[in-house]
């Protein structure tokens, strides 16, 4: 078990962990049964098979408030700019596999307690069937808590940690995206809690972006950014998290007051519960492995203001 003692003389548990993501072995069928045709185990983040693509969508109003209660006719869906027929429409709260990427770099010292409480608030509002794991990072990332649905276990391990050293954010996210390949459920999400940009990773932003595009992961980020960022890496931190979140249909929430952390974490949990899931059979049946862009257009009911849809920007078609 990787824990850090409260005494400064003890070693940092992340110091001996390599940043390269370990090979992902197929989980035993009896332990992690694969969902059949993207249905069992809940709605997927974006599931592609021979006939069906499922796309989760969250909707917000001009005040950035979550909008629920829309119907199938309020959505139009485009695959590479070609309109598609929405064949299935769901709003159910299906179980999710959630990876948590938690910043343990030195700059988090003054924010660590509140960030840890925010993580607890998030986990305690999840579906009881959800599973989650925790990747902690400073100079290097490490899996601190493997797949579990035991919130108390996560709390017990997190309380023993102490922030120190630099920030390998990209490596941590890369590790978490690969870890989600072992997920029980097809619907997958990543929650990133960090206060700055990357200044230590071995992987590049381009490599991470490619891995995210090839995955089915939806990314939500909680950015605890300083008003004055003295380095280029810290200045680029918000842009990095915002780009990765938006391309997956998630969002970046910037924390202006650390006292708001728990409220933001609970809101992200609520957003995961209240997504619309649109299903369609692509009119382009080619199995060419090409990247295809997705666009969701909203047709809100009369009387509602202009709404914004948040959805994954694309997917890779199956290949032979």
C-alpha positions as CSV (number, residue, x, y, z in Angstrom):
1,X,0.0,0.0,0.0
2,X,1.4,3.4,-1.0
3,X,1.0,5.9,1.9
4,X,3.0,8.8,3.1
5,X,3.6,9.4,6.7
6,X,2.8,12.6,8.5
7,X,6.4,12.8,9.6
8,X,8.7,14.7,7.2
9,X,11.5,12.1,7.5
10,X,9.5,9.4,5.8
11,X,9.8,8.9,2.0
12,X,7.4,10.2,-0.5
13,X,5.5,7.1,-1.8
14,X,5.5,8.6,-5.4
15,X,9.3,8.8,-5.6
16,X,9.8,5.2,-6.8
17,X,7.0,5.0,-9.3
18,X,7.8,5.2,-13.0
19,X,5.7,7.5,-15.1
20,X,5.2,5.1,-18.0
21,X,1.8,3.5,-17.8
22,X,2.0,-0.2,-17.1
23,X,0.8,-2.7,-19.7
24,X,-2.9,-3.2,-19.3
25,X,-3.9,-6.8,-19.0
26,X,-7.4,-8.0,-19.8
27,X,-9.3,-8.3,-16.5
28,X,-10.6,-11.7,-15.5
29,X,-14.1,-12.2,-16.8
30,X,-15.5,-13.3,-13.5
31,X,-14.1,-10.2,-11.8
32,X,-14.9,-7.6,-14.5
33,X,-17.5,-8.8,-17.0
34,X,-17.5,-6.9,-20.2
35,X,-20.8,-5.2,-21.0
36,X,-22.6,-6.8,-23.9
37,X,-23.1,-4.5,-26.9
38,X,-22.5,-1.4,-24.8
39,X,-25.6,-1.9,-22.7
40,X,-24.9,-4.0,-19.6
41,X,-23.0,-2.1,-16.9
42,X,-24.6,1.2,-17.9
43,X,-24.5,3.7,-20.8
44,X,-20.9,4.1,-22.1
45,X,-19.0,7.4,-22.4
46,X,-19.0,6.9,-26.2
47,X,-19.4,3.3,-27.3
48,X,-18.7,2.3,-30.9
49,X,-19.6,-1.1,-32.3
50,X,-20.8,-2.3,-35.7
51,X,-24.2,-0.6,-35.5
52,X,-24.3,1.9,-32.7
53,X,-22.6,5.0,-31.3
54,X,-23.8,6.4,-27.9
55,X,-22.9,10.0,-27.1
56,X,-23.5,11.5,-23.6
57,X,-24.5,15.2,-23.6
58,X,-24.8,17.7,-20.8
59,X,-26.7,21.0,-21.4
60,X,-26.3,24.3,-19.6
61,X,-28.1,27.7,-19.8
62,X,-26.5,31.2,-20.1
63,X,-26.0,31.2,-16.3
64,X,-24.0,28.0,-16.6
65,X,-26.8,26.0,-14.8
66,X,-27.5,22.4,-15.7
67,X,-30.7,22.0,-17.8
68,X,-32.7,18.8,-17.4
69,X,-36.1,17.7,-18.8
70,X,-35.3,18.0,-22.5
71,X,-36.7,15.4,-25.0
72,X,-35.3,13.6,-28.0
73,X,-36.8,16.2,-30.4
74,X,-34.7,18.9,-28.7
75,X,-31.5,17.4,-30.1
76,X,-30.0,17.1,-33.6
77,X,-26.8,15.0,-34.1
78,X,-24.2,15.3,-36.8
79,X,-21.4,12.8,-37.7
80,X,-18.8,14.5,-39.9
81,X,-21.4,17.2,-40.7
82,X,-24.0,14.6,-41.9
83,X,-27.2,14.6,-40.0
84,X,-28.0,11.3,-38.1
85,X,-31.2,9.7,-36.9
86,X,-31.3,9.5,-33.1
87,X,-32.5,6.0,-32.4
88,X,-32.1,5.9,-28.7
89,X,-32.5,8.5,-26.0
90,X,-31.8,8.0,-22.3
91,X,-31.3,10.1,-19.1
92,X,-30.8,7.4,-16.6
93,X,-28.3,7.5,-13.8
94,X,-26.2,4.5,-14.8
95,X,-23.0,3.4,-12.9
96,X,-19.7,4.9,-14.0
97,X,-16.0,4.0,-13.6
98,X,-14.3,7.1,-12.3
99,X,-10.6,7.8,-12.2
100,X,-9.4,10.6,-9.9
101,X,-6.2,12.5,-10.6
102,X,-5.1,14.3,-7.5
103,X,-2.3,16.9,-7.3
104,X,0.2,16.3,-4.5
105,X,2.8,18.8,-5.6
106,X,4.3,21.2,-3.2
107,X,2.2,24.1,-4.3
108,X,-0.9,22.3,-3.0
109,X,0.2,22.4,0.7
110,X,-2.1,25.3,1.7
111,X,-5.0,23.8,-0.3
112,X,-4.6,20.1,0.4
113,X,-7.1,19.7,3.3
114,X,-9.9,21.4,1.4
115,X,-9.1,19.6,-1.8
116,X,-9.2,16.3,0.1
117,X,-12.6,17.2,1.6
118,X,-13.8,18.2,-1.9
119,X,-12.9,14.7,-3.2
120,X,-14.8,13.1,-0.3
121,X,-17.8,15.3,-1.1
122,X,-17.7,14.1,-4.8
123,X,-17.4,10.5,-3.9
124,X,-20.3,10.6,-1.3
125,X,-22.7,11.9,-4.0
126,X,-21.8,9.2,-6.5
127,X,-24.0,6.3,-7.4
128,X,-23.4,3.5,-4.9
129,X,-22.5,1.2,-7.8
130,X,-19.8,3.5,-9.2
131,X,-16.3,2.3,-9.0
132,X,-13.3,4.6,-8.7
133,X,-9.5,4.7,-8.3
134,X,-7.1,7.5,-7.3
135,X,-3.9,8.5,-9.0
136,X,-1.7,10.9,-6.9
137,X,1.1,12.8,-8.5
138,X,4.0,15.2,-7.9
139,X,7.3,14.4,-9.5
140,X,5.8,11.1,-10.7
141,X,2.3,9.6,-10.6
142,X,1.3,6.5,-8.7
143,X,-2.0,4.6,-8.2
144,X,-2.8,5.3,-4.5
145,X,-6.1,3.5,-4.4
146,X,-7.1,0.8,-6.9
147,X,-10.6,0.2,-8.1
148,X,-13.1,0.3,-5.2
149,X,-16.4,1.7,-4.2
150,X,-15.4,2.1,-0.5
151,X,-15.3,5.9,0.2
152,X,-14.0,5.3,3.7
153,X,-11.0,3.4,2.3
154,X,-10.1,6.4,0.0
155,X,-10.5,8.8,2.9
156,X,-8.2,6.8,5.2
157,X,-5.4,6.6,2.5
158,X,-5.7,10.3,1.5
159,X,-5.4,11.6,5.0
160,X,-1.9,10.2,5.3
161,X,-0.5,12.0,2.2
162,X,1.5,15.2,2.2
163,X,2.1,17.5,-0.8
164,X,5.7,18.1,-2.0
165,X,7.9,18.5,-5.1
166,X,7.0,19.3,-8.7
167,X,4.0,18.6,-11.0
168,X,3.8,15.7,-13.5
169,X,0.2,16.4,-14.5
170,X,0.4,15.0,-18.0
171,X,2.0,11.8,-16.9
172,X,-0.7,11.4,-14.2
173,X,-3.5,11.8,-16.7
174,X,-1.9,9.5,-19.1
175,X,-1.6,6.8,-16.5
176,X,-5.3,7.3,-15.4
177,X,-6.6,7.1,-19.0
178,X,-4.8,3.8,-19.4
179,X,-6.0,2.5,-16.1
180,X,-9.6,3.1,-17.2
181,X,-9.1,0.5,-19.9
182,X,-9.5,-2.0,-17.0
183,X,-12.9,-0.4,-16.0
184,X,-15.9,-2.5,-15.2
185,X,-18.3,-0.1,-16.8
186,X,-18.2,1.2,-20.4
187,X,-19.1,4.7,-19.2
188,X,-15.9,6.3,-17.9
189,X,-15.0,9.6,-16.4
190,X,-11.9,11.3,-15.1
191,X,-11.9,13.9,-12.3
192,X,-8.7,16.0,-12.2
193,X,-8.0,18.2,-9.1
194,X,-4.9,20.4,-9.6
195,X,-3.6,23.9,-9.0
196,X,-1.1,24.4,-11.9
197,X,0.5,23.5,-15.1
198,X,2.9,20.7,-15.8
199,X,6.6,21.1,-15.2
200,X,7.9,17.5,-14.8
201,X,6.2,15.0,-17.2
202,X,7.9,12.7,-19.7
203,X,4.9,12.4,-21.9
204,X,3.9,15.4,-24.1
205,X,0.6,17.1,-24.4
206,X,0.3,15.7,-27.9
207,X,0.7,12.2,-26.7
208,X,-1.9,12.7,-24.0
209,X,-4.3,14.3,-26.4
210,X,-4.0,11.3,-28.7
211,X,-4.6,8.8,-25.9
212,X,-7.7,10.8,-24.7
213,X,-9.1,10.8,-28.2
214,X,-8.7,7.1,-28.5
215,X,-10.4,6.5,-25.2
216,X,-14.0,6.7,-24.1
217,X,-13.2,9.0,-21.2
218,X,-15.0,12.1,-20.2
219,X,-12.8,14.6,-18.3
220,X,-13.9,17.1,-15.6
221,X,-11.2,19.3,-14.1
222,X,-11.2,21.4,-10.9
223,X,-8.5,24.1,-11.4
224,X,-7.3,25.8,-8.2
225,X,-5.2,28.3,-10.1
226,X,-3.2,31.2,-8.5
227,X,-4.1,34.7,-9.7
228,X,-0.4,35.3,-10.5
229,X,1.3,32.5,-12.3
230,X,5.1,33.2,-12.4
231,X,6.1,30.4,-14.9
232,X,5.0,29.6,-18.4
233,X,4.0,26.1,-17.3
234,X,1.6,27.5,-14.6
235,X,0.2,30.0,-17.2
236,X,-0.5,27.1,-19.6
237,X,-2.2,25.0,-16.9
238,X,-5.7,26.3,-17.3
239,X,-5.5,26.1,-21.1
240,X,-4.3,22.4,-20.9
241,X,-7.1,21.3,-18.6
242,X,-9.7,23.3,-20.4
243,X,-8.8,21.9,-23.9
244,X,-8.7,18.3,-22.6
245,X,-12.0,18.6,-20.7
246,X,-13.9,20.2,-23.5
247,X,-12.7,17.8,-26.2
248,X,-14.3,14.9,-24.2
249,X,-17.6,16.7,-23.4
250,X,-16.5,17.5,-19.8
251,X,-15.6,20.9,-18.4
252,X,-13.1,22.9,-16.4
253,X,-14.3,24.5,-13.2
254,X,-12.0,27.2,-12.0
255,X,-11.9,27.7,-8.2
256,X,-11.9,31.3,-7.2
257,X,-12.3,30.6,-3.5
258,X,-11.0,27.3,-2.0
259,X,-14.1,27.3,0.2
260,X,-16.1,26.5,-2.9
261,X,-14.2,23.3,-3.7
262,X,-16.8,21.0,-2.1
263,X,-19.7,22.7,-3.9
264,X,-17.9,22.4,-7.3
265,X,-17.1,18.7,-6.7
266,X,-20.8,18.0,-5.9
267,X,-21.8,19.9,-9.0
268,X,-19.6,17.7,-11.2
269,X,-21.1,14.6,-9.6
270,X,-24.6,16.0,-10.3
271,X,-23.6,16.7,-14.0
272,X,-22.5,13.1,-14.4
273,X,-25.9,12.0,-13.1
274,X,-28.0,14.2,-15.4
275,X,-26.5,13.6,-18.8
276,X,-28.6,12.8,-21.9
277,X,-27.3,9.8,-23.9
278,X,-28.0,9.9,-27.6
279,X,-27.7,6.7,-29.7
280,X,-27.4,6.5,-33.4
281,X,-26.3,4.2,-36.2
282,X,-23.7,6.1,-38.4
283,X,-24.8,6.5,-42.0
284,X,-21.2,6.0,-42.9
285,X,-20.6,2.3,-42.3
286,X,-17.0,2.3,-43.4
287,X,-14.7,0.5,-40.9
288,X,-11.7,2.7,-41.8
289,X,-10.4,3.7,-38.4
290,X,-10.8,7.3,-39.3
291,X,-11.5,10.1,-36.8
292,X,-15.0,11.4,-37.1
293,X,-16.2,14.7,-35.7
294,X,-19.4,14.9,-33.7
295,X,-21.7,17.9,-33.3
296,X,-24.9,18.2,-31.2
297,X,-27.3,21.0,-32.1
298,X,-30.0,22.0,-29.6
299,X,-33.6,22.9,-30.5
300,X,-34.8,24.2,-27.1
301,X,-38.6,24.5,-26.3
302,X,-40.2,27.9,-26.8
303,X,-39.5,30.3,-24.1
304,X,-36.1,28.9,-23.1
305,X,-32.9,31.0,-23.7
306,X,-30.1,29.8,-25.9
307,X,-28.6,26.6,-24.4
308,X,-25.1,25.0,-24.8
309,X,-24.5,21.4,-25.4
310,X,-21.3,19.8,-24.0
311,X,-20.3,16.6,-25.8
312,X,-17.3,14.7,-27.0
313,X,-15.8,16.3,-30.1
314,X,-15.4,13.0,-32.0
315,X,-14.5,9.3,-32.1
316,X,-12.5,6.8,-34.1
317,X,-14.5,4.6,-36.4
318,X,-13.9,0.8,-36.0
319,X,-11.2,-0.6,-38.2
320,X,-10.9,-4.0,-39.9
